[in-house]
Each structure stands twice: as structure tokens, then as C-alpha cells.
Amino acid sequence: MTLPLLLSRVAGRIAFVAPGGRSLRPWLQRLRGVVIGNNVWIGQFVYIDEIHPTVVTIGDNCTIGLRTSIISHFYSGPRRPTSNGKVVIENDVFIGPHCVILPNVRIGEGAVIRAGTVVSRNVPAHTFWGPPPAEALGVATVPLTAQHTYEEFADGLKLRLKRQPNCHDSESK
């Protein structure tokens, strides 16, 4: 049984801040209609789609990190049947903190999603998934502070135009 929309939204808001990552938060999300397997941990401030929680599935033994958002629709106003999509998180998946999972995405069994990743397409099973590490983009010779204008900062910026190979690039192996 799923709750009416208003009660579902209230349960979602409570789950957002409630204690109990392995107990109360998953229970509240199940009450909303999210399909959740066994032994699932949901971090605090995790947002699971407010309007279509029933199209989100989370398998067994999953971890959903702090401040992750799982979104299953992109529209406002009246429901558009083709605008919401299933989100399937298979068994044994780890999703790091601050991730965004977009509609129509399947995350394969055993995948690990790096913190801060926006997942906009399917992730194969047993894959470590995420953007490349941050790197230096240039040298700021003038600080971007109240003592300098943006133009001074921009004029003093020395961008690095060509990416330097690192240990993650195939060229450097």
C-alpha cells in the first residue's frame, strides 16, 4: 500500500532528516512506495523523488550516501506519462555522498558511484563510476577578492590549455 501524495511527501520530508539509516529512513521510503530490498542504508538528507517514488527501486545490501538525490521526473505541472522514468539500483551498490541519480537510469549490481557524481546514463555492473579527479586549470596571479575587480582577476588568470597526462591516462602507462 502506498500513501496518498500529501502523506507521501510528509513521510519523505521526515525520512530526509530522521535518524536510523538502516531502519527508520528505509521504512519511511517503503511506506511512500519506493521498492527497497534488505540491509539498505540510506544516509541523512537523501532526496528520493517526491512525486513518483514508486518508480524507484533499490536492491539488497545498498548504501545511499549523504545528500544524494534520486530523481525520476523532469517536469512541473500536470503529470506527463512519458516524462518520468524508472530508476533501478541493483544489489550491492554503493553510492557516495552528494550524488545525483537522474531518471531512466539503471545502476548495475556491485557498482560503486564516486562522491559528487551525476549519473545520467546506465552504469554497468561491478564498475567504479565517476568523473575524473579535479586538477589544476591554471594559475590565479590576482586573487578573486573584494580588493580586486573580476576583470583584474580574469586578466591575471593564466589558463593551462593542454591537459597534462597523469597516472590515470593510458598514454602515461
N, C-alpha and C positions, 0 to 999 in steps of 0.2 A: 504494500500500500504506500503510495506517495502522498505527500501533504499537498493541500491547496497552495497556489502560488504565494500568497501572502505569508502563510505559515512556513513555507519552504524558505522564503527569503529571510525570515526571522531566525530560523534554525541555522541557515548559512552564516548569518552575522554572529550568532552565538558561537558556532564552530570556529569562526575566524579567530576568536580570542580565548576560547575556553582552554582549560588545561586538559591533559590526557591525550597525547598524540597517538597512543596505541589503543585508546579506549573511547573516551567521550567524543573526540573530534570525528573519528571514523563512524561512530554510531549515529551522530547527528547528520553526517553526509549521507549515510544509508537511508535515514529517515526521509531525506529530501529526494531520494530516488537514484543517487549515484550508486552504481554497482561496484562494490568493494569486496575483495577477497579477504582471506585470513592473514593475520600477522602483518597488517599495514600500519605504518607510522606516517601521520600527517602533521607537519610542523605548524607552528603558530603563524597566523596571518596568511594562510593559504586560501586563495580565492578559487572556488570551483563554480563554474558558470551559474549565474543567478537565475536565468530564465529557463535553461534547458539542462538541468543537472542529470536527467535520465539518460542522456546520450553519452555520458562519461563512464568509462569502465576502468577500474584499477584492479589488477590481478593480485595474487598472493605474494607475500613477502616483499612488498614495495616500500620505498621510503620517498616521501614527497617533502622536499626541503623548505625551510623557512621562506615566506613571502613569494612562493611560486603562484602563478596564475594559470588556471586551466580554462580556456575559453572555447566555447562550442558554437558561437554565432557572431556575425558581424552585421548588425542592422539595428535600427531603432524604430519604434512604432509597431504597427501590427505585424504579427508573425508571418514570415515568408517561408514556406515549406522547404525551399531549396537553399536557404541561407544558413542553416545550421548543420553541423556535421559531427559525426561521432569522433570521440577521442578515446582511443584504446591504449591503455598502458598495460602491457603483458606482465607475466610473473617475473619476480626477482629484479625489478628495475629500480635503480637509484637515480633520483632527480635532485640535483644540488639546489642550494638556495638561490632565490631571485631568478628563477627560470620562467619563461612564458611558453605555454604549450597552446598552439593555435588549432582551429577547427580542422577536421578531416585528417588527423594525424594518428598514426599507429607507432608506438614505441615498442620495438621487439624485445623478446624475453632476454633478461640478463644485461640489457643496455645500461650504460652509465652516462647521464647527461651532466656535463660540466656546469658549474655555477654560472649564472648570468646568461645562459644560452636561450635564444629564441628558437623554438622548434617549429618550423613551418612546413616540414615535409617528413615523410616516414623515416624512422630510424631502424636500420637492420638489427637483428638480434645480436647480442654479445658485442656491441660496438661502443667504444668510448666516443661520445659525440659532443662537439662544442666548437666555438670559434678559436682561431689561433690566439696564442698569448699576446697580450699587449706588448708593444715595442715602442722605442723612441721614434717619433715622427719628425723631429727636428730639434733645433736649439732655440730657446727663447732668450734673446740677448737683452730684451727690455721686459720687465715683469708686467703682467696684466693686473695692475692695482689702481687704486684711486689716484695715485700720484702721476700716472701716465695715461694718455688717451689710447683708445683702441688702435688708432692709426699708428701711433708710435710703436705699440706692441707689434702690429702687423708688419710695419717696416723693418723692425728688428728681428723678425722671425726668419730663421734660416732652415727651410724645409729640407728634409732628406728625401730626395726624389726617387732613388732606387733602393728597393728593399735589400738589405744585407742578408745573405744566406746564413742560416743558423743550423743547429743540430737537428731541427725538425724537417729541414728541406732535403729532398732526395739528392740535390746537387752536392751537398756537403758530405755525403756518405761515401 
